[in-house]
Amino acid sequence: RGVVRVCSSSGFAIEFLPRVIAQFREQYPGMQFQLRVCGPQAATQALLRGEADIAITYSRAAERDIAVAYRGAASIYAFMRPDHALAHLPHVTLRQLQPHALALPDPENTVRQLFDIACSQKGLVFDPVLVCNQFEALMYFVLYGGGVSIAGGITVRDRVRRGELRAVPIRERGLNGRNVEVQTLADRTLPEGPRAFMQFLIQQLESLAGEKLQNA
């Protein structure tokens, strides 16, 4: 029994974390969870303030007083409906995305930050038709035929597996500058329940890291 306080950036909370929590509770039905969803930096700050036991977030740099229990590469994909003109391609470039209606996360998002840096390096200017700080809204905009958006693989993996979306890697230098991290407060020993969940969470992330994101 016990409570696990998890803070995560939004992409993990759409389908990945709810599924992992449900699977963990099949083994430990006495465990309860508090899941807070926020920006990548805010997830780390919640640990530092003692408001969370575990953070799962995207990071681009090391943080003082934070222990990283897991770190993995985080590729960026363009995602679209299966009937979109780009859906059949093995990969896309920024220049190939430019003629299409694009929906983007807000500038605080690490995907958007890397996207903007890569665009600047290429001298490309995008005029997005939608900017939103919630990935769910971007997903549904795409599903309703509004255009293309960008995200990490974990964010869209389940919908890609079900054939609702296509995910195409964006092949550009500089778009691999972030990592998935499972973080805890340095020098803190987690209680048994949160520690067991963190180990289970890392196992799930390692399993996904070994699977190539393939369109249905």
For each residue, the residues with C-beta under 8 A, 3 or more apart:
1: 30 31 193
2: 30 31 32 191 192 193 194
3: 31 32 33 34 193
4: 31 32 33 34 53 54 193 194 197
5: 33 34 36 51 52 53 54 194
6: 17 21 33 34 35 36 52 53 54 55 56 197
7: 35 36 37 38 42 43 46 47 51 52 54 55 56 57
8: 12 13 17 35 36 37 38 43 55 56 57
9: 12 13 37 38 39 40 43 56 57 58 110
10: 13 14 37 38 39 133 134 135 136
11: 14 16 58 135 151 152 154 155
12: 8 9 16 17 56 57 154 155
13: 8 9 10 16 17 18 35 37
14: 10 11 135 136 139 155 158
15: 18 19 157 158 159
16: 11 12 13 19 20 154 155 157 158 204
17: 6 8 12 13 20 21 35 56
18: 13 15 21 22
19: 15 16 22 23 158
20: 16 17 23 24 200 201 204
21: 6 17 18 24 25 33 35
22: 18 19 25 26
23: 19 20 26 27 200 204
24: 20 21 27 28 31 196 197 200 201
25: 21 22 28 29 31 33
26: 22 23 29
27: 23 24
28: 24 25 31 193 196
29: 25 26
30: 1 2
31: 1 2 3 4 24 25 28 193 197
32: 2 3 4
33: 3 4 5 6 21 25
34: 3 4 5 6
35: 6 7 8 13 17 21
36: 5 6 7 8 46 51 52
37: 7 8 9 10 13
38: 7 8 9 10 42 43 46
39: 9 10 42 43 108 109
40: 9 43 44 57 58 59 108 109 110
41: 44 45 108
42: 7 38 39 45 46
43: 7 8 9 38 39 40 46 47 52 55 56 57 183
44: 40 41 47 48 55 57 59 63 66 183
45: 41 42 48 49
46: 7 36 38 42 43 49 51 52 55
47: 7 43 44 50 51 52 54 55 66 183 184 185
48: 44 45 65 66 185
49: 45 46
50: 47 185
51: 5 7 36 46 47
52: 5 6 7 36 43 46 47 55
53: 4 5 6 184 190 191 194 198
54: 4 5 6 7 47 182 183 184 190 194 197 198 201
55: 6 7 8 43 44 46 47 52 181 182 183 184
56: 6 7 8 9 12 17 43 180 181 182 183 201
57: 7 8 9 12 40 43 44 180 181 183
58: 9 11 40 74 110 111 152 178 179 180 181
59: 40 44 62 63 68 71 110 178 179 181 183
60: 110 113 177 178 179
61:
62: 59 66 68
63: 44 59 66 183
64:
65: 48 185 186
66: 44 47 48 62 63 183 184 185 186
67: 183 184 185 186 187 188
68: 59 62 71 181 182 183
69: 182 183 184 198 202
70: 180 181 182 201 202 205 206
71: 59 68 179 180 181
72: 179 180 205 206 209
73: 176 179 180 209
74: 58 152 153 154 176 178 179 180
75: 152 153 169 175 176 213
76: 111 114 115 150 151 152 169 170 175 176
77: 150 151 152 153 156 167 168 169 170 213
78: 86 92 97 148 149 150 167 168 169 170
79: 139 142 148 149 150 151 156 160 165 166 167 168
80: 84 86 87 142 147 148 149 165 166 168
81: 84 87 142 143 145 165 166
82: 87 163 164 165 166 215
83: 87
84: 80 81 87 100 148 166
85: 100
86: 78 80 89 92 96 97 100 148 168
87: 80 81 82 83 84 166 168 215
88:
89: 86 92 96 168
90: 168 169
91: 168 169 170 171
92: 78 86 89 96 97 168 169 170 171
93: 96 97 170 171 172
94: 97 98 118 119 122 124 170 172
95: 98 122 124
96: 86 89 92 93 99
97: 78 86 92 93 94 100 102 126 148 170
98: 94 95 124 126
99: 96
100: 84 85 86 97 147 148
101: 129 146 147 148
102: 97 126 128 129 147 148 149 150
103: 128 129 130 131 132 138 141 142 146 147 148 149
104: 112 115 126 128 130 131 138 149 150
105: 109 111 112 131 132 133 135 138 150 151
106: 109 112 131 132 133
107: 112 113 116
108: 39 40 41 112 113 133
109: 39 40 105 106 112 113 133
110: 9 40 58 59 60 113 114 178
111: 58 76 105 114 115 150 151 152 178
112: 104 105 106 107 108 109 115 116 150
113: 60 107 108 109 110 116 117
114: 76 110 111 117 118 174 175 177 178
115: 76 104 111 112 118 119 150 175
116: 107 112 113 119 120
117: 113 114 120 121 174 177
118: 94 114 115 121 122 172 173 174 175
119: 94 115 116 122 124 125 126
120: 116 117 123
121: 117 118 173 174
122: 94 95 118 119 172
123: 120
124: 94 95 98 119
125: 119
126: 97 98 102 104 119
127:
128: 102 103 104 131
129: 101 102 103 146 147
130: 103 104 137 138 141 146 147
131: 103 104 105 106 128
132: 103 105 106 137 138 141
133: 10 105 106 108 109
134: 10 137 138
135: 10 11 14 105 138 139 151 155
136: 10 14 139 140
137: 130 132 134 140 141
138: 103 104 105 130 132 134 135 141 142 149 151
139: 14 79 135 136 142 143 149 156 159 165
140: 136 137 143 144
141: 103 130 132 137 138 144 146 147 149
142: 79 80 81 103 138 139 145 146 147 148 149 165
143: 81 139 140 164 165
144: 140 141
145: 81 142
146: 101 103 129 130 141 142
147: 80 100 101 102 103 129 130 141 142
148: 78 79 80 84 86 97 100 101 102 103 142
149: 78 79 80 102 103 104 138 139 141 142
150: 76 77 78 79 102 104 105 111 112 115 170
151: 11 76 77 79 105 111 135 138 155 156
152: 11 58 74 75 76 77 111 155 156 180
153: 74 75 77 156 157 167 208 213
154: 11 12 16 74 157 180 208
155: 11 12 14 16 135 151 152
156: 77 79 139 151 152 153 159 160 165 167
157: 15 16 153 154 160 161 167 208 213
158: 14 15 16 19 161 162
159: 15 139 156 162 164 165
160: 79 156 157 163 164 165 166 167 213 214 215 216
161: 157 158 216
162: 158 159 216
163: 82 160 215 216
164: 82 143 159 160
165: 79 80 81 82 139 142 143 156 159 160
166: 79 80 81 82 84 87 160 215
167: 77 78 79 153 156 157 160 213 215
168: 77 78 79 80 86 87 89 90 91 92
169: 75 76 77 78 90 91 92
170: 76 77 78 91 92 93 94 97 150 175
171: 91 92 93
172: 93 94 118 122 175
173: 118 121
174: 114 117 118 121 177
175: 75 76 114 115 118 170 172
176: 73 74 75 76
177: 60 114 117 174
178: 58 59 60 74 110 111 114
179: 58 59 60 71 72 73 74
180: 56 57 58 70 71 72 73 74 152 154 205
181: 55 56 57 58 59 68 70 71
182: 54 55 56 68 69 70 198 201 202 205
183: 43 44 47 54 55 56 57 59 63 66 67 68 69
184: 47 53 54 55 66 67 69 188 190 198
185: 47 48 50 65 66 67 188
186: 65 66 67
187: 67
188: 67 184 185
189:
190: 53 54 184 194 195 198
191: 2 53 194 195
192: 2 195 196
193: 1 2 3 4 28 31 196 197
194: 2 4 5 53 54 190 191 197 198
195: 190 191 192 198 199
196: 24 28 192 193 199 200
197: 4 6 24 31 54 193 194 200 201
198: 53 54 69 182 184 190 194 195 201 202
199: 195 196 202 203
200: 20 23 24 196 197 203 204
201: 20 24 54 56 70 182 197 198 204 205
202: 69 70 182 198 199 205 206
203: 199 200 206 207
204: 16 20 23 200 201 207 208
205: 70 72 180 182 201 202 208 209
206: 70 72 202 203 209 210
207: 203 204 210 211
208: 153 154 157 204 205 211
209: 72 73 205 206
210: 206 207
211: 207 208
212:
213: 75 77 153 157 160 167
214: 160
215: 82 87 160 163 166 167
216: 160 161 162 163
